[in-house]
């Protein structure tokens, strides 16, 4: 008989494998309360990203009114909410109010980059 914790672990792993996320650096600019900040995204998905910034980290729950990420095929501009802030390291952003075109571009970019990464 398989232990319950193992079933949960296996289901979680299967779920993680289905998620679209790419671990790669992208330059970005985001609007803080002090003005535009230049940083880098280290993890990107169609629903959010992780921004590495050692100096300017907004608290969890804050709104990022403007976030521009430089993808290989051009820039995308989104808004988001800070989900997990770690001062001195960075913060996670969940995208909000993403239009269909931007969502499609994000999904296509992440999928394409995952395929390129899988070839190595």
N, C-alpha and C positions, 0 to 999 in steps of 0.2 A: 504494500500500500504506500502511495506517495504522500509524504508529509504536506500539510496545507501550506506551510511557508514556501515550499519549493514550487508549488503550483503558482502561487502569487508572484514569486521571483521570475518564473518562466513567462507568465503573462505580461509582467512589466517589461521584461526584455523584448518580447515580441512587439509591444506597443512602442518602445523606444526606437526599434529598428524601422518602424513605419513612419515615424516623425520625420519631417523634412527639416534638417538642420545641417548647416555646414560650419565647420571650425576653420575659419580663414580670416585674415586681416583685410579690412576695408577702411579707407579713410572716411571720416565723417565730420560733419559740423552740426552742432546742436545749439539751441537757444537756451541759455540759462538766465537767471535773474540778473546776472552781471553783463550779459551780452553774448555774442557768438563764441562758442568754445570749439576748438579743433581737437579731435580725439581719434580713436580708432575702434572699430567694431571687431570683436574677436570671434563672435558666434552669431550666425544669422539664420532666421527662419522666416516663413511667410507671415508669422504672427508676432515676431519680436526679435530682439537682438540683445547682445551684451556689449556694453561700451566700456572700454578700459580708459580710465582717467584717474591719475594719481592725485590731482589737485582739486578738481571741481566735481564733487559727487553730491547730487541733490538727494534729499531724504526720500525714503519710500513713500509712495502716494502722491508725490509731486507730478505735475503735468509737464511734459516736454512739448511745448507748442510747435516746435519746428525741428525736425531731424532730417538731414540730408546725408544719404549714404552713397558713396561713389562705387558703383558696380562696374564690372567689365564692359557692359553694354550701355552705360550712362548712369545718370543720377536718379535716385528716387527721393521724394520728399514725403515724409509722414509725420504724424503726431503720435504721442504715446504717453503712457503712465509708468513711472518708475516703480518697479516691483520689488527689487531686492538691492538695496544700496549697501556697499561696503566701503567706507571711507578709506582713501589711500589705495584702493584697488579699482573700483568701477561700480557699475550698476546695470541691472537688467531693465529693459523697456518692453512693455507689451504695447503693440501698435493699436491705435484706436482710429476710428473713422477712415479706414483704408478703402479707397474706391476700387472697383472691380479691375480696372486696368493696372493699377499699381500692385494689387494682389496677384494678378496673373503674371506680371513681370517678376515679382519676387519669387513666386513658385517656380517659374521657368529658370530663373538664374540659379536658385538653390539646387534644383534638380540637375541642371547642366553641370554645375560645379561638383556635385556629388558624383556624377558619372565620370568626370575627368579625374577626380581624386581616387575613385575606385580602380581605375586602370593602373595606378602605380602600385 
